[in-house]
Amino acid sequence: MSRTRRLRRAVAAVGLSLLLVASLTGTGCGGGTRSAPASSAAKDPATTSSTASASKAGKRAPTVAPDPPGAHTTRTGSPARRSAGGAIPPAHPVPAAFRPAPGALSDAEVARELAQMEAIQRAQRRQALSAEAANLAGLLPWTQELRTGTQVSTASVFRDYGLGLACGGVLGRNELGVAHKTAPCGTLITFTYAGRSLTVPVIDRGPYIVGREWDLTGATAEALGFPGLGQIQWSVAG
């Protein structure tokens, strides 16, 4: 029995010695090589996978060149393409076959037309705030009225016979004249309606109804064939 025990102890000592030697030399029971350092395993997974796949296929993994210094990038992060001269090409280049539509206005012509439109609108505004204003406070002096050329305004007729006139006298049935809010008394105005023309003086003030500029006497309306209310052409005589 003592001999068997000594034999077992010897075998155990030999086994422990072999394990100690294997741990010191880095070899396993199968005689494999030393494992790779941990730092190499921590590399980019995409690079590792591409390298592994390339090695399996027997090809070398492609390398990605870095962007050149000073290269511009787009919003997506990709480098912007430069032309031969170094300038970045436009996002919407004008095609060589592109031509403006025939008769299209230039920028200068559009600006001139806009200026003319604004002038017309100012004149219309001034006219609306003058003789056809809603109240006397909004009237312009006669000297600032649009009095050049032929104008078109709304007129009416008054037949208050026997009543006094602002410029003096009493309105009669055969009285030729017209009423206006600001034109000086005696100003001669030429009216044209339906091909008939007649020049009469300003003899009264009015009309005080919004939108109307002139008020013809009954005799003036009959001479022109004017029906009583409507548009009429007029101009300052002389």
BAGU-389008 format. One record per residue: residue number from 1; residue in three letters; x, y, z of N, C-alpha, C in turn. Coordinates in Angstrom, 1 decimal. Layout:
REM BAGU-389008
NODE  pos  code     nc1     nc2     nc3    cac1    cac2    cac3     cc1     cc2     cc3
NODE  NUM   ALA       X       Y       Z       X       Y       Z       X       Y       Z
...
REM end
This chain:
REM BAGU-389008
NODE  pos  code     nc1     nc2     nc3    cac1    cac2    cac3     cc1     cc2     cc3
NODE    1   MET     0.8    -1.2     0.0     0.0     0.0     0.0     0.9     1.3     0.0
NODE    2   SER     1.9     1.3     0.7     2.8     2.4     0.8     3.4     2.7    -0.6
NODE    3   ARG     3.7     1.7    -1.3     4.3     1.8    -2.6     3.3     2.5    -3.6
NODE    4   THR     2.1     2.1    -3.5     1.0     2.7    -4.4     0.8     4.2    -4.1
NODE    5   ARG     0.9     4.5    -2.8     0.7     5.9    -2.5     1.8     6.7    -3.0
NODE    6   ARG     3.1     6.2    -2.9     4.2     7.0    -3.4     4.1     7.1    -4.9
NODE    7   LEU     3.6     6.2    -5.6     3.4     6.3    -7.0     2.4     7.3    -7.5
NODE    8   ARG     1.3     7.4    -6.7     0.3     8.4    -7.0     0.8     9.8    -6.8
NODE    9   ARG     1.6     9.9    -5.7     2.1    11.2    -5.4     3.1    11.7    -6.4
NODE   10   ALA     3.8    10.8    -7.0     4.8    11.1    -8.0     4.1    11.6    -9.3
NODE   11   VAL     3.0    10.8    -9.6     2.2    11.2   -10.8     1.6    12.6   -10.7
NODE   12   ALA     1.1    12.9    -9.5     0.4    14.2    -9.2     1.5    15.3    -9.3
NODE   13   ALA     2.7    15.1    -8.8     3.7    16.1    -8.9     4.1    16.4   -10.3
NODE   14   VAL     4.2    15.3   -11.1     4.5    15.5   -12.5     3.5    16.3   -13.3
NODE   15   GLY     2.2    16.0   -12.9     1.1    16.8   -13.6     1.1    18.2   -13.2
NODE   16   LEU     1.4    18.5   -12.0     1.4    19.9   -11.5     2.6    20.7   -12.2
NODE   17   SER     3.7    19.9   -12.4     4.8    20.6   -13.0     4.5    20.9   -14.5
NODE   18   LEU     3.8    20.0   -15.2     3.4    20.3   -16.6     2.5    21.5   -16.7
NODE   19   LEU     1.5    21.6   -15.8     0.6    22.7   -15.8     1.3    24.0   -15.5
NODE   20   LEU     2.3    24.0   -14.6     3.0    25.2   -14.3     3.9    25.7   -15.5
NODE   21   VAL     4.5    24.7   -16.2     5.3    25.0   -17.4     4.4    25.6   -18.5
NODE   22   ALA     3.2    25.0   -18.7     2.3    25.5   -19.8     1.8    26.9   -19.5
NODE   23   SER     1.6    27.2   -18.2     1.1    28.6   -17.9     2.2    29.6   -18.1
NODE   24   LEU     3.4    29.2   -17.9     4.5    30.2   -18.0     4.9    30.4   -19.5
NODE   25   THR     4.8    29.4   -20.3     5.2    29.5   -21.7     4.1    30.0   -22.6
NODE   26   GLY     2.8    30.1   -22.1     1.7    30.6   -22.9     1.1    29.6   -23.8
NODE   27   THR     1.4    28.4   -23.7     0.9    27.3   -24.6    -0.2    26.5   -23.9
NODE   28   GLY    -1.1    26.1   -24.6    -2.2    25.3   -24.0    -1.9    23.8   -24.2
NODE   29   CYS    -2.9    23.1   -23.9    -2.7    21.6   -24.0    -2.5    21.2   -25.5
NODE   30   GLY    -3.1    22.0   -26.4    -3.0    21.6   -27.8    -1.9    22.3   -28.5
NODE   31   GLY    -1.0    23.0   -27.8     0.2    23.7   -28.4    -0.2    24.8   -29.3
NODE   32   GLY    -1.3    25.6   -29.0    -1.7    26.7   -29.8    -0.8    27.9   -29.6
NODE   33   THR    -1.0    29.0   -30.4    -0.2    30.2   -30.3    -0.7    31.1   -29.3
NODE   34   ARG     0.0    32.2   -29.0    -0.4    33.2   -28.0    -1.5    34.0   -28.6
NODE   35   SER    -2.5    34.4   -27.8    -3.7    35.2   -28.3    -3.3    36.6   -28.7
NODE   36   ALA    -4.0    37.2   -29.6    -3.7    38.6   -30.0    -4.0    39.6   -28.9
NODE   37   PRO    -3.3    40.7   -28.9    -3.5    41.7   -27.9    -4.9    42.3   -28.0
NODE   38   ALA    -5.4    42.8   -26.8    -6.7    43.3   -26.7    -6.9    44.5   -27.6
NODE   39   SER    -5.8    45.3   -27.7    -5.9    46.6   -28.5    -6.3    46.3   -29.9
NODE   40   SER    -5.8    45.3   -30.5    -6.1    45.0   -31.9    -7.5    44.6   -32.1
NODE   41   ALA    -8.1    44.0   -31.0    -9.5    43.6   -31.1   -10.4    44.8   -31.0
NODE   42   ALA    -9.9    45.9   -30.5   -10.8    47.1   -30.2   -10.8    48.0   -31.4
NODE   43   LYS   -10.3    47.6   -32.5   -10.3    48.4   -33.7   -11.7    48.5   -34.3
NODE   44   ASP   -11.9    49.4   -35.4   -13.2    49.7   -36.0   -13.8    48.4   -36.4
NODE   45   PRO   -15.0    48.1   -36.0   -15.7    46.8   -36.5   -15.8    46.8   -38.0
NODE   46   ALA   -16.1    47.9   -38.6   -16.3    47.9   -40.1   -15.0    47.5   -40.8
NODE   47   THR   -13.9    48.1   -40.3   -12.6    47.8   -40.9   -12.3    46.3   -40.7
NODE   48   THR   -12.5    45.8   -39.5   -12.2    44.4   -39.2   -13.0    43.5   -40.1
NODE   49   SER   -14.3    43.8   -40.2   -15.2    42.9   -41.0   -14.8    43.0   -42.5
NODE   50   SER   -14.5    44.2   -43.0   -14.1    44.3   -44.4   -12.8    43.6   -44.6
NODE   51   THR   -11.8    43.7   -43.7   -10.6    43.0   -43.8   -10.7    41.5   -43.8
NODE   52   ALA   -11.6    41.1   -42.9   -11.8    39.7   -42.8   -12.5    39.1   -44.1
NODE   53   SER   -13.5    39.9   -44.6   -14.2    39.4   -45.8   -13.2    39.4   -47.0
NODE   54   ALA   -12.3    40.4   -47.0   -11.4    40.5   -48.1   -10.4    39.4   -48.1
NODE   55   SER   -10.0    39.1   -46.8    -9.0    38.0   -46.7    -9.6    36.6   -47.1
NODE   56   LYS   -10.9    36.5   -46.8   -11.6    35.2   -47.1   -11.7    35.1   -48.7
NODE   57   ALA   -11.9    36.3   -49.4   -12.0    36.2   -50.8   -10.7    36.2   -51.5
NODE   58   GLY    -9.6    36.4   -50.7    -8.3    36.4   -51.3    -7.9    37.7   -51.9
NODE   59   LYS    -8.6    38.8   -51.5    -8.3    40.1   -52.1    -7.9    41.1   -51.0
NODE   60   ARG    -7.2    42.1   -51.4    -6.8    43.2   -50.4    -7.9    44.2   -50.1
NODE   61   ALA    -8.2    44.5   -48.9    -9.2    45.5   -48.6    -8.9    46.8   -49.1
NODE   62   PRO   -10.0    47.5   -49.7    -9.7    48.9   -50.3    -9.5    49.9   -49.1
NODE   63   THR    -8.6    50.9   -49.5    -8.4    51.9   -48.5    -9.1    53.2   -48.9
NODE   64   VAL    -9.6    54.0   -47.9   -10.3    55.2   -48.1    -9.4    56.4   -47.9
NODE   65   ALA    -9.2    57.2   -49.0    -8.3    58.4   -48.9    -9.0    59.5   -48.1
NODE   66   PRO    -8.3    60.2   -47.3    -9.0    61.3   -46.5    -9.2    62.5   -47.5
NODE   67   ASP   -10.2    63.4   -47.0   -10.5    64.6   -47.8    -9.3    65.5   -47.9
NODE   68   PRO    -9.1    66.2   -49.0    -7.9    67.1   -49.1    -8.1    68.3   -48.2
NODE   69   PRO    -7.0    68.9   -47.7    -7.2    70.0   -46.8    -7.9    71.2   -47.5
NODE   70   GLY    -8.8    71.8   -46.7    -9.6    73.0   -47.2   -10.7    72.6   -48.1
NODE   71   ALA   -11.1    71.3   -48.2   -12.2    71.0   -49.1   -13.5    71.3   -48.4
NODE   72   HIS   -14.4    71.9   -49.2   -15.8    72.2   -48.6   -16.6    71.0   -48.7
NODE   73   THR   -17.5    70.9   -47.7   -18.5    69.8   -47.7   -19.9    70.3   -47.8
NODE   74   THR   -20.8    69.5   -48.3   -22.2    69.8   -48.5   -22.9    69.6   -47.2
NODE   75   ARG   -24.2    69.8   -47.2   -25.0    69.6   -46.0   -25.0    68.2   -45.6
NODE   76   THR   -24.9    67.2   -46.5   -24.9    65.8   -46.2   -23.5    65.4   -45.7
NODE   77   GLY   -22.5    66.2   -45.7   -21.2    65.9   -45.3   -20.2    65.5   -46.3
NODE   78   SER   -20.7    65.3   -47.6   -19.9    64.9   -48.7   -19.1    66.1   -49.2
NODE   79   PRO   -17.9    65.9   -49.7   -17.1    67.0   -50.2   -17.8    67.7   -51.4
NODE   80   ALA   -17.8    69.0   -51.5   -18.3    69.7   -52.6   -17.4    69.6   -53.8
NODE   81   ARG   -17.9    69.4   -55.0   -17.1    69.3   -56.2   -16.7    70.7   -56.6
NODE   82   ARG   -15.4    70.9   -56.9   -14.9    72.1   -57.4   -14.6    72.1   -58.9
NODE   83   SER   -14.7    73.2   -59.5   -14.4    73.3   -60.9   -12.9    73.4   -61.1
NODE   84   ALA   -12.5    73.4   -62.4   -11.0    73.5   -62.6   -10.4    74.8   -62.1
NODE   85   GLY   -11.2    75.9   -62.0   -10.8    77.2   -61.5   -10.8    77.3   -60.0
NODE   86   GLY   -11.3    76.3   -59.3   -11.4    76.4   -57.9   -12.7    76.9   -57.3
NODE   87   ALA   -13.6    77.4   -58.2   -14.9    77.9   -57.7   -15.9    76.8   -57.6
NODE   88   ILE   -16.8    76.9   -56.6   -17.8    75.9   -56.4   -18.9    76.1   -57.5
NODE   89   PRO   -19.3    75.2   -58.3   -20.4    75.4   -59.3   -21.7    75.6   -58.6
NODE   90   PRO   -22.6    76.3   -59.3   -23.9    76.7   -58.7   -24.8    75.4   -58.6
NODE   91   ALA   -25.7    75.5   -57.7   -26.7    74.3   -57.5   -27.7    74.3   -58.6
NODE   92   HIS   -28.0    75.4   -59.3   -29.0    75.5   -60.4   -28.3    76.1   -61.6
NODE   93   PRO   -27.5    75.5   -62.3   -26.8    76.1   -63.4   -27.8    76.4   -64.5
NODE   94   VAL   -27.6    77.5   -65.3   -28.5    77.9   -66.4   -28.1    77.0   -67.6
NODE   95   PRO   -29.1    76.3   -68.1   -28.8    75.5   -69.3   -28.4    76.4   -70.5
NODE   96   ALA   -27.6    75.8   -71.3   -27.1    76.6   -72.5   -28.2    76.9   -73.4
NODE   97   ALA   -29.3    76.1   -73.5   -30.4    76.3   -74.4   -31.4    77.3   -73.8
NODE   98   PHE   -31.3    77.7   -72.6   -32.3    78.6   -71.9   -32.2    79.9   -72.5
NODE   99   ARG   -33.4    80.5   -72.9   -33.6    81.8   -73.4   -34.8    82.5   -72.8
NODE  100   PRO   -34.8    83.8   -72.5   -36.0    84.5   -72.0   -37.1    84.4   -73.0
NODE  101   ALA   -38.3    84.4   -72.5   -39.5    84.4   -73.4   -39.5    85.6   -74.3
NODE  102   PRO   -39.9    85.4   -75.6   -40.0    86.6   -76.5   -40.9    87.7   -75.9
NODE  103   GLY   -40.4    88.9   -76.0   -41.1    90.0   -75.5   -41.1    90.2   -74.0
NODE  104   ALA   -40.4    89.4   -73.2   -40.3    89.6   -71.8   -39.6    90.9   -71.4
NODE  105   LEU   -40.2    91.6   -70.4   -39.7    92.9   -70.0   -38.4    92.7   -69.2
NODE  106   SER   -37.5    93.6   -69.3   -36.3    93.6   -68.5   -36.6    94.2   -67.1
NODE  107   ASP   -35.7    94.1   -66.2   -35.8    94.6   -64.9   -36.1    96.1   -64.9
NODE  108   ALA   -35.3    96.8   -65.7   -35.5    98.3   -65.8   -36.9    98.7   -66.3
NODE  109   GLU   -37.4    97.9   -67.3   -38.7    98.2   -67.8   -39.8    97.9   -66.8
NODE  110   VAL   -39.6    96.9   -66.1   -40.6    96.6   -65.0   -40.6    97.7   -63.9
NODE  111   ALA   -39.4    98.2   -63.6   -39.3    99.2   -62.6   -40.0   100.5   -63.1
NODE  112   ARG   -39.8   100.8   -64.4   -40.5   102.0   -64.9   -42.0   101.9   -64.9
NODE  113   GLU   -42.5   100.7   -65.3   -43.9   100.5   -65.3   -44.5   100.6   -63.8
NODE  114   LEU   -43.8   100.1   -62.9   -44.2   100.2   -61.5   -44.3   101.6   -61.0
NODE  115   ALA   -43.3   102.4   -61.5   -43.2   103.8   -61.1   -44.4   104.6   -61.7
NODE  116   GLN   -44.7   104.2   -63.0   -45.9   104.9   -63.6   -47.2   104.5   -62.9
NODE  117   MET   -47.3   103.2   -62.5   -48.5   102.8   -61.8   -48.7   103.5   -60.5
NODE  118   GLU   -47.6   103.7   -59.8   -47.6   104.4   -58.5   -48.0   105.8   -58.7
NODE  119   ALA   -47.6   106.5   -59.8   -47.9   107.9   -60.1   -49.4   108.0   -60.4
NODE  120   ILE   -50.0   107.0   -61.1   -51.4   107.0   -61.4   -52.2   106.8   -60.2
NODE  121   GLN   -51.8   105.9   -59.3   -52.5   105.7   -58.1   -52.5   106.9   -57.2
NODE  122   ARG   -51.3   107.6   -57.1   -51.3   108.8   -56.3   -52.2   109.9   -56.8
NODE  123   ALA   -52.3   110.0   -58.2   -53.2   111.0   -58.8   -54.7   110.6   -58.5
NODE  124   GLN   -55.0   109.3   -58.6   -56.4   108.9   -58.3   -56.7   109.1   -56.8
NODE  125   ARG   -55.7   108.9   -56.0   -56.0   109.1   -54.5   -56.2   110.6   -54.3
NODE  126   ARG   -55.4   111.5   -54.9   -55.6   112.9   -54.7   -56.9   113.4   -55.2
NODE  127   GLN   -57.4   112.8   -56.3   -58.7   113.2   -56.9   -59.8   112.7   -55.9
NODE  128   ALA   -59.6   111.5   -55.4   -60.7   111.0   -54.5   -60.7   111.8   -53.2
NODE  129   LEU   -59.6   112.4   -52.8   -59.6   113.2   -51.6   -59.9   114.7   -51.8
NODE  130   SER   -60.2   115.1   -53.1   -60.4   116.5   -53.4   -61.9   116.8   -53.5
NODE  131   ALA   -62.3   116.9   -54.8   -63.7   117.4   -55.0   -64.7   116.3   -54.6
NODE  132   GLU   -64.4   115.1   -54.6   -65.4   114.0   -54.3   -65.2   113.5   -52.8
NODE  133   ALA   -64.5   114.3   -52.0   -64.3   113.8   -50.6   -65.6   113.8   -49.8
NODE  134   ALA   -65.6   113.0   -48.7   -66.8   112.8   -47.9   -67.1   114.0   -47.1
NODE  135   ASN   -66.0   114.9   -46.8   -66.3   116.0   -46.0   -65.4   117.2   -46.5
NODE  136   LEU   -65.7   118.4   -46.0   -64.9   119.5   -46.5   -63.5   119.5   -46.0
NODE  137   ALA   -63.2   118.9   -44.8   -61.9   118.9   -44.3   -60.9   118.1   -45.2
NODE  138   GLY   -61.5   117.2   -46.0   -60.6   116.4   -46.9   -60.4   117.0   -48.2
NODE  139   LEU   -60.9   118.2   -48.5   -60.8   118.8   -49.8   -59.4   119.4   -50.0
NODE  140   LEU   -59.0   119.3   -51.3   -57.8   120.1   -51.6   -58.1   121.4   -52.2
NODE  141   PRO   -57.2   122.4   -52.0   -57.5   123.7   -52.7   -57.6   123.5   -54.2
NODE  142   TRP   -58.4   124.4   -54.8   -58.6   124.4   -56.2   -57.2   124.4   -57.0
NODE  143   THR   -56.3   125.1   -56.5   -55.0   125.2   -57.1   -54.2   123.9   -57.2
NODE  144   GLN   -54.6   122.9   -56.3   -54.0   121.6   -56.3   -54.8   120.5   -57.0
NODE  145   GLU   -56.0   120.9   -57.5   -56.8   120.0   -58.2   -56.2   119.6   -59.5
NODE  146   LEU   -56.6   118.4   -60.0   -56.2   118.0   -61.4   -57.0   118.8   -62.4
NODE  147   ARG   -56.4   119.9   -62.9   -57.2   120.7   -63.8   -56.6   120.8   -65.2
NODE  148   THR   -55.6   119.9   -65.5   -55.1   119.9   -66.9   -55.7   118.8   -67.7
NODE  149   GLY   -56.0   119.1   -69.0   -56.6   118.2   -69.9   -58.1   118.0   -69.6
NODE  150   THR   -58.6   116.9   -70.1   -60.0   116.6   -69.9   -60.2   115.6   -68.8
NODE  151   GLN   -61.1   115.9   -67.9   -61.3   115.0   -66.7   -62.7   114.4   -66.9
NODE  152   VAL   -63.0   113.3   -66.1   -64.3   112.7   -66.1   -64.7   112.6   -64.6
NODE  153   SER   -65.9   113.2   -64.3   -66.4   113.1   -62.9   -67.9   112.9   -62.9
NODE  154   THR   -68.4   112.7   -61.7   -69.8   112.5   -61.5   -70.5   113.8   -61.3
NODE  155   ALA   -71.6   114.1   -62.0   -72.3   115.3   -61.9   -73.8   115.0   -61.6
NODE  156   SER   -74.4   116.0   -61.1   -75.9   116.0   -60.8   -76.5   117.3   -61.2
NODE  157   VAL   -77.8   117.5   -60.9   -78.5   118.7   -61.3   -79.2   119.2   -60.1
NODE  158   PHE   -79.2   120.6   -60.0   -80.0   121.2   -58.9   -81.0   122.2   -59.5
NODE  159   ARG   -82.2   122.2   -59.0   -83.2   123.1   -59.5   -84.0   123.8   -58.4
NODE  160   ASP   -83.2   124.3   -57.5   -83.8   125.0   -56.3   -84.1   126.4   -56.7
NODE  161   TYR   -85.0   126.6   -57.6   -85.3   128.0   -58.1   -85.8   128.9   -57.1
NODE  162   GLY   -85.3   130.1   -57.1   -85.7   131.1   -56.1   -84.8   131.2   -54.9
NODE  163   LEU   -83.9   130.2   -54.8   -83.0   130.3   -53.6   -81.7   130.9   -53.9
NODE  164   GLY   -81.0   131.4   -52.9   -79.8   132.2   -53.1   -78.6   131.3   -53.5
NODE  165   LEU   -77.7   131.9   -54.2   -76.5   131.3   -54.7   -75.3   131.8   -53.9
NODE  166   ALA   -74.3   130.9   -53.7   -73.1   131.3   -52.9   -72.3   132.4   -53.6
NODE  167   CYS   -72.3   132.5   -54.9   -71.6   133.6   -55.6   -72.4   134.8   -55.8
NODE  168   GLY   -73.6   134.8   -55.3   -74.5   136.0   -55.4   -75.6   135.8   -56.3
NODE  169   GLY   -76.8   136.4   -56.0   -77.9   136.3   -56.9   -78.8   135.2   -56.4
NODE  170   VAL   -79.8   134.9   -57.2   -80.9   133.9   -57.0   -80.9   133.0   -58.2
NODE  171   LEU   -81.1   131.7   -57.9   -81.2   130.7   -59.0   -82.5   130.9   -59.8
NODE  172   GLY   -82.3   131.1   -61.1   -83.5   131.2   -62.0   -83.6   130.0   -62.9
NODE  173   ARG   -84.7   129.8   -63.6   -85.0   128.7   -64.5   -84.0   128.7   -65.7
NODE  174   ASN   -83.6   129.8   -66.2   -82.8   129.9   -67.3   -81.3   130.2   -67.0
NODE  175   GLU   -81.0   130.0   -65.7   -79.6   130.3   -65.2   -78.7   129.2   -65.7
NODE  176   LEU   -77.6   129.7   -66.4   -76.6   128.7   -66.9   -75.4   128.8   -65.9
NODE  177   GLY   -75.0   127.7   -65.4   -73.9   127.7   -64.4   -73.8   126.3   -63.8
NODE  178   VAL   -72.8   126.3   -62.8   -72.5   125.0   -62.2   -72.1   125.3   -60.7
NODE  179   ALA   -72.3   124.4   -59.9   -71.8   124.5   -58.5   -70.6   123.6   -58.3
NODE  180   HIS   -69.6   124.1   -57.5   -68.4   123.3   -57.2   -68.0   123.7   -55.8
NODE  181   LYS   -67.3   122.8   -55.1   -67.0   123.0   -53.7   -65.8   124.0   -53.5
NODE  182   THR   -64.9   124.0   -54.4   -63.7   124.8   -54.2   -63.3   125.8   -55.3
NODE  183   ALA   -63.8   125.5   -56.5   -63.4   126.4   -57.7   -63.9   127.8   -57.4
NODE  184   PRO   -63.1   128.8   -57.7   -63.5   130.2   -57.4   -64.7   130.6   -58.3
NODE  185   CYS   -65.5   131.4   -57.7   -66.7   131.9   -58.4   -66.3   132.6   -59.7
NODE  186   GLY   -67.0   132.3   -60.8   -66.7   132.8   -62.1   -65.8   132.0   -62.9
NODE  187   THR   -65.2   130.9   -62.4   -64.3   130.0   -63.1   -65.1   129.4   -64.2
NODE  188   LEU   -64.6   129.5   -65.5   -65.3   128.9   -66.6   -64.9   127.5   -66.8
NODE  189   ILE   -65.9   126.6   -66.9   -65.8   125.2   -67.1   -66.5   124.7   -68.3
NODE  190   THR   -65.8   124.0   -69.2   -66.4   123.4   -70.4   -66.8   122.0   -70.1
NODE  191   PHE   -68.1   121.7   -70.3   -68.7   120.4   -70.1   -69.0   119.8   -71.5
NODE  192   THR   -68.8   118.5   -71.6   -69.1   117.7   -72.8   -69.9   116.5   -72.4
NODE  193   TYR   -71.0   116.3   -73.1   -71.9   115.1   -72.8   -72.6   114.8   -74.1
NODE  194   ALA   -72.5   113.5   -74.5   -73.2   113.0   -75.7   -72.9   113.8   -76.9
NODE  195   GLY   -71.7   114.3   -77.1   -71.3   115.1   -78.3   -71.6   116.5   -78.2
NODE  196   ARG   -72.3   117.0   -77.1   -72.6   118.4   -76.9   -71.6   119.0   -75.9
NODE  197   SER   -71.2   120.3   -76.2   -70.3   121.0   -75.3   -70.9   122.3   -74.9
NODE  198   LEU   -70.6   122.8   -73.7   -71.1   124.0   -73.2   -70.2   124.6   -72.1
NODE  199   THR   -69.9   125.9   -72.2   -69.0   126.5   -71.2   -69.8   127.4   -70.3
NODE  200   VAL   -69.7   127.1   -69.0   -70.6   127.9   -68.0   -69.7   128.3   -66.8
NODE  201   PRO   -70.1   129.3   -66.1   -69.3   129.7   -64.9   -69.7   129.0   -63.6
NODE  202   VAL   -68.8   129.0   -62.7   -69.1   128.5   -61.3   -69.9   129.6   -60.6
NODE  203   ILE   -71.2   129.2   -60.1   -72.0   130.2   -59.5   -72.5   129.8   -58.1
NODE  204   ASP   -72.1   128.6   -57.7   -72.6   128.2   -56.4   -71.6   127.1   -55.8
NODE  205   ARG   -71.8   126.8   -54.5   -71.0   125.8   -53.8   -71.8   124.5   -53.7
NODE  206   GLY   -71.1   123.4   -53.8   -71.8   122.1   -53.8   -71.3   121.2   -54.9
NODE  207   PRO   -71.8   120.0   -55.1   -72.8   119.4   -54.3   -72.1   118.7   -53.1
NODE  208   TYR   -72.8   118.5   -52.0   -72.3   117.9   -50.8   -72.8   116.5   -50.5
NODE  209   ILE   -72.7   115.8   -51.6   -73.0   114.3   -51.6   -71.8   113.6   -52.0
NODE  210   VAL   -71.4   112.6   -51.3   -70.1   111.9   -51.5   -70.1   111.3   -52.9
NODE  211   GLY   -69.0   111.5   -53.7   -68.9   111.0   -55.0   -69.3   111.9   -56.1
NODE  212   ARG   -70.0   113.0   -55.8   -70.4   114.0   -56.8   -69.4   115.2   -56.8
NODE  213   GLU   -69.0   115.7   -58.0   -68.1   116.8   -58.0   -68.8   118.1   -58.6
NODE  214   TRP   -69.7   117.9   -59.5   -70.4   119.1   -60.1   -71.9   119.0   -59.9
NODE  215   ASP   -72.5   120.1   -59.9   -74.0   120.2   -59.8   -74.4   121.3   -60.8
NODE  216   LEU   -75.0   120.8   -61.9   -75.4   121.6   -63.0   -76.7   122.3   -62.8
NODE  217   THR   -76.9   123.5   -63.2   -78.3   124.1   -63.1   -79.2   123.3   -64.1
NODE  218   GLY   -80.5   123.5   -63.9   -81.5   122.9   -64.8   -81.3   123.3   -66.2
NODE  219   ALA   -81.0   124.6   -66.5   -80.9   125.0   -67.8   -79.6   124.5   -68.5
NODE  220   THR   -78.5   124.3   -67.7   -77.3   123.8   -68.2   -77.5   122.3   -68.6
NODE  221   ALA   -78.2   121.5   -67.8   -78.4   120.1   -68.0   -79.3   119.9   -69.3
NODE  222   GLU   -80.3   120.8   -69.4   -81.1   120.7   -70.6   -80.4   121.0   -71.9
NODE  223   ALA   -79.5   122.0   -71.8   -78.7   122.3   -73.0   -77.7   121.2   -73.4
NODE  224   LEU   -77.2   120.4   -72.5   -76.3   119.4   -72.8   -77.0   118.0   -73.0
NODE  225   GLY   -78.3   118.0   -72.7   -79.0   116.7   -72.8   -78.6   115.7   -71.6
NODE  226   PHE   -78.1   116.3   -70.5   -77.7   115.5   -69.4   -78.9   115.0   -68.6
NODE  227   PRO   -79.0   113.7   -68.3   -80.2   113.2   -67.7   -80.4   113.6   -66.3
NODE  228   GLY   -79.4   114.0   -65.5   -79.6   114.3   -64.1   -78.5   113.8   -63.2
NODE  229   LEU   -78.0   112.6   -63.5   -76.9   112.1   -62.6   -76.1   111.1   -63.5
NODE  230   GLY   -74.8   111.3   -63.5   -73.9   110.4   -64.2   -72.5   111.0   -64.5
NODE  231   GLN   -71.8   110.3   -65.3   -70.4   110.8   -65.6   -70.5   111.8   -66.7
NODE  232   ILE   -69.6   112.8   -66.6   -69.6   113.9   -67.6   -68.1   114.3   -67.7
NODE  233   GLN   -67.7   114.7   -68.9   -66.4   115.2   -69.2   -66.4   116.7   -68.9
NODE  234   TRP   -65.2   117.2   -68.4   -65.1   118.6   -68.2   -63.6   119.0   -68.3
NODE  235   SER   -63.4   120.3   -68.5   -62.1   120.8   -68.5   -62.2   122.3   -68.2
NODE  236   VAL   -61.1   122.9   -67.7   -61.1   124.3   -67.4   -60.9   125.1   -68.7
NODE  237   ALA   -61.8   126.0   -69.0   -61.8   126.8   -70.2   -60.6   127.7   -70.2
NODE  238   GLY   -60.0   127.9   -71.3   -58.9   128.8   -71.4   -57.6   128.2   -70.8
REM end
